[in-house]
């Protein structure tokens, strides 16, 4: 274990020290960490599978997902919760996303006939949410129109939060424990009950923390460093509190992030409005300064997950990769994304070029990794769990190869802003 941790830390340090240089060669953190994981996995392949399928690994993955959901909910650019194009973003989240999940289940039923519909839903939830980690600069690329960047940013931030309750419902139904629900209605009842508690806890706690930060800052009780620490601890406390109360910690983290962001921006905006002209700069920096530590911690967690994908890839290659899994993942990264997007945006006030860009720029990243690891650990040993891990690894590595360098080609050909 210690040599593996040392290797992961060393790869992360090398990548960080040469980040800008490597980025010019389209070697971002995902590619470097996956490559490092594969190299180490070749040396310790006998112990990788056992290390991945443990309670510790599952709890670590759950905490990382809680942080990711909170960060995604707080990172939406622009003052509106649904970005600068709420109508188009709504189509993506409420039409394209369900269509993608359903399409993935239908294709999975053809390619994996032995899997139950519950397992197919789990796999669809794992492989379909987008995440811009493999192509980090896309949502900031000025060659894309502001509307396209806003829609992609909102979708990438919110789709995992929307999919999470569905994913948890499917895991509950597929569970093998004595307390696991035996029927869809039982699983749905449990999921709804947990979500109701989670929403209440998330709204209350996120709003409370943002308000307390504002009040203590005005009273002079806090510093820039302690504010950053407070924000970094918020998703961990929110997740743990919800779980302790019997709620869904993931939903709580996501809702907490939305509530925190809304109240935080509102209070900072008021402070800017009320402050003398010479002090407004101090208030304005609060919109970004408080999130620095959280972003760094989450970035480190994300790099760790990419390293784990490299380790898992070795296990999958040793066990064997079926052509069905390859076809499924290629389709998930291309047609199962593009076709639902084009259908959902039919009639939307967008040029055809922008619709194609939104459909083609759909990388998979840390969300897929964490969902996959949680499902792999939560399912009984056997073909279903192995299929989840296999599709997770293939989809993520495929996205690194396809979207890591491919996004640049797509943007260069389609993304000219006039």
N, C-alpha and C positions, 0 to 999 in steps of 0.2 A: 504493500500500500504506500509506504513512504517513498520508494523510488518513483512510483507513478505520480504522486503528488508533486514531487520534485521536478519531474519531467514536464508536467503541465505548467508549473510555475515558470520554468526555464523557457518554454516555448512562448508563453505569454509575455515574458520580459523581452525576449528577442524581437517579437512582433511589435511591441510597444516602442522599443528603441529605434526601430526602423520603419515605423508605421507609414510615414509619408512616402518614403522611397518604395516600399512594397506596394502601396496603393497605386503608384504609377504603372506597375506591372499587373494590376488587377488582382493582387494578392492581399486581400483584406484579412481581418481577424478570422472569419469563418474558415477560409481556405487554409490558413496557416495552422489553426488549432486542429482542424480535421486531419491534416497531414501529420501533425505531431502525434495525434492520438493513434493513427494507423501504425506509425513506426513503433510506438511503445506497445501497442496491442500485439504486434507480431512477436514481441519478446515475452509478453505475459499472457498470451491468449488462453492458457488453461484456467486462469482465475478470473477472467473478465466477466463471463456470464454470471458466475456466482456473486461477484461484487455488485453487478447491476441489479440483480433480483434479491434485494435485501430491504428490510424495513428502513434502515438508515438512508439508503439511496432514494427510497420513495419519499421520506419526509423531507430530504434535501430538495428533491424535485418539486414538492408541493410548496415549500417556502419560496423557491425561486419563481414559481408561477405566480404566487401572491405578489411578489415584487414587480414582476413583469406587467401584471394586470393593472397595478396601481400606477406604474410609470406610463403605460399606454394611455390610461385615462387622463393623465395630467399633461401629456405632451402635445395634445391637439393644438395646432397653431391657429392664430386668429382668435377673436374674442367670443365666437359663438361655439356652443357645445358641438354642433354638427358642421363646423367649418364655414367656409365662405360660400359653399354650394349645397345647402342642406337638402334640397330636392334630389339632386343627383346622388349625394351620399346616402340618402334614405333608400333610393332604388338599389344601390349596391348592397346595403346591409339587410334590407327587408325583402328583396326579390332575388338578386344575384346569389347571395350567400345560401339561402334555402335551396335554390335550384342547383347550386353546385353540390351541396350535401346530398340531395336526392339523386343527382346524376352519378355521383361517386358510389352510392349504395347500389344503384342499378347495374353499373359496370362491375362492381365487386361481386354481385350475385351471379353474373355470368362467368367471371374468372375464378371465383372462390365458392363454388356451389355448396361446399360442405359447411360453410360458416352460417351462423344464424343471422337474422336481420339485426339483432342487437349488436353482434360483433361488427357487422357491416356499418352500422351507425357509428360505432366507436372509431373505426378506421377512417370513416369520412370526416369525423370531427378532428382527427389527428392530422390528416393530410391537406385539408382544404383551407384553413385560415391562413391568410398571408402575413408576412413579417418581413420588413425590409433590411434585416441584418445582412443577408448575402450581398445586397447592393445598397449600402447605407446612404449614398448621396442622391438617390433618385428623388426623394421628396423635397430636396433643396436645389435640384438642377433647374437653372433658369431657362434652359431650352424648352422645358415643359411650360405650358400655360399655367397661370395661377390657379385656375379652376381644377385642372388635372392634378396638380400637386396637392391641393386642398382635399380633393376626393380621396386620393390614395392615402393621404395622411390620416384622415378620419377613418377610413376603412381599416387600415393597418392598426389603428389604435383601438377601435371598438369591436372588430369582428371576433377576436378571441374572447372578449367579455360576453358577447352574445352567444357564442358557441359553448362556453363553459357550462351553463346549466344543462344543456342538452347532453353534453359529454358526461356530466356527473349522473344524470338520469340513466344513461345507457350503462355506465359502470355499476350503478346500483342494481340494475336489472340483471347484469351479467355476473354479479358477485356470487361467491361460493360459500360465504360464511353463514352461520346459523341465523344471524340477524338480517341477512340480505332479503329484500322483498322478493316474493315468488311470482308476482304478476305485474304486468305493465301498470295497472291502476295503483298497486301498492308502491311501486317505484316512483310513479308520478306524484302520489300523495306525499311520500317522503321528500322528494326533490322540491316540491312546492313549499312544504313546511320549512325546510332548510333555507330556501331562497327568501321566504318572507322574513325570517329572523335575520338573514344576512343583509337584506336591503335596509331594514330598520337600523341595524348596528352600523352599517356602512355610512348611511346618511347622517346619523347622529354623531358618530365618532369623527368622520372627516370634517364636518362643519365645526365641531367643537375644537379640534386641534387647530384649524385655520384661525378661528376666532381667538383662541388662547395665544397663539403666536402673535397676532396683531396687538392684543391688549398688553402682553408682557413686553413687546418691543416698544410700545408707546410709554410704558412705565419704566423703561431702562433696565429691565431685569434680565435681558437676554443679549447675546452677542451674535455676530454673523456665524461663528462656528457652531454655537449651540443651536441656532435655528436650523442649520444644515443637518445636525445630528437628529433633531426632532423630526424633521421631514423623513430622514432615512429610516427612523424607527417606526414611523406611522404605519406602513403596510404590515410590518411584522406584528405589531400590537393588535391592529385591526383583525388580521387573520386569526391570531391566537384567541382573541376575545370571542370572535364568532364561533369558532370550533368549540370553545369551552361552553358556550351557551346553546350548542346544538344546531348552529347554523352552518351554511356553506361558506367556508372561509374565502374561497376564490371569488364568489359573487360579492362578498363584503369588501375585499380588496379593490375590486373594480369600482363598485359604487362609492366606496370611501374616496378613491382617487377623483371621481367626478365631483363629489361634494366638496372635497378639499380644494380642488382647482377653482370651482365656481366661487366659493366664499373667499378664498385667498385673493383672486383677481378682483372681486368686488371691493374688498376692504382696501387693497392697494390702490385701486382706482380712486376711491374716496380720499385716501391719504394724499394722493398726487393732486387732486382737485383742491383740497383744503390747504396744502402746504404752500408757504411763500415760494416765489419763483426760484430763489436760490437754493432751496432744499428739495425741489422736485426730483432732481437727479437721484438723490439717495432713495427716495420712495420708488422710483421707476426701476432701479436695479433689483428691488426685492422680487420682481416678477421672475427673475432668472437665478439670482444668487442663492436662493434657498434650496434649489434643486441640485446643486453641484455634486454634493456627496452622494446623494441617491443615485444620480446618473452614473457616477464612477463605480459604485458598488454593484449596480445592475449590469454595467458593462463587464465587470470582472466575472460575475455569475454567468453571463451569457457566453463569455469565452470558455469557461469551464464546461458548459453544456456542449459546445462545439467539439471540445477535446473528447468528451464522452462519446459523441457520435463516431469519432475516429476509432475509439476502442470497440464500440459495438459493431462497426463495419467489419472488423477482423473476424468477430464471432460469426457474422452472417455469411461471410465468404467461406469460412470453414464449414459451416452447416450446409451451404449450398443455396443458390438463388434461383428461383423458378422463373420461367419466362412470363408466367401470369403476373407475378409481382412487378416485373420490369414494365410490362405493357400497362398495368394499372397506374404505376407511378408516372410514366411518361404522359399518359392521358390526363392524370390529375394536374400535372404542371402546365399542360397546354390546353387541350380541348375542353376539359371539364371546368376550366377557368374561363376561357375565352367565350365559348358559346353562351353560357348563362349571363355573362356580362353584356354581350351584344343584345341578347333578348331583353334583358331588364332595362337597357338604355334605349330601346326602340322608342322613337318619338321624343326623347329627351333633347333639350336645347344644347346639343353638343355636336361639333363637327365630327364627321366619320373618323378622321384621323385621331381625335381625342378619345373616341370610344375604343378604337384599336389599341391605343396606348394603355388605357386603363385595363383592358383585357390581357394584354401581353405582359405588363409589368406587375406580376403577381408572385414574387418569390416566397419561399417557405423558409422558416428559420427556427428561432428558439421556442416559439409557441408549439410548433410541431414536435420538437425534441422533447419538451417537458410533458406534453400530453401523452406522447408515445411511451415515455419512461413510466409515467404514473399508471397507464393502462397495462403495460408489461408487468409491473409489480403487483397490480391489483387483481389481475386475472389468474386463474389456475394455470399451472404449468401444462404445456401442450401446444398443439398446432395453432389455436387462436392467438395465444400470447406471442408465439414465435412469429406469426404473420404480422401482428401489430408492430413488433420490433423491426422486422424486415422492411415493411412498407415505410416506416419512419425513417430508417437509415437511407433507403434508396431515394425517397422523396427529398430528403434534406441534401444529400450529396448531389443528387441530380439538379437541385435548385442552385447549389453553389456553382456547378459547372455551367448551367444554362443561363442563370440570371446574373452571376458574378461578372462575366464579361459580356453576355448577351444583351443586358440592359443598355449598355453603352451603344451597341449597334442599333437597337430599336430606337433609342432616343435620337441618335444622329440622323436616322433616316426619316423618322416621323415627327420628331419633336421640335421643329423649328417654330419659334414664337415671332410673330411679325409685330 
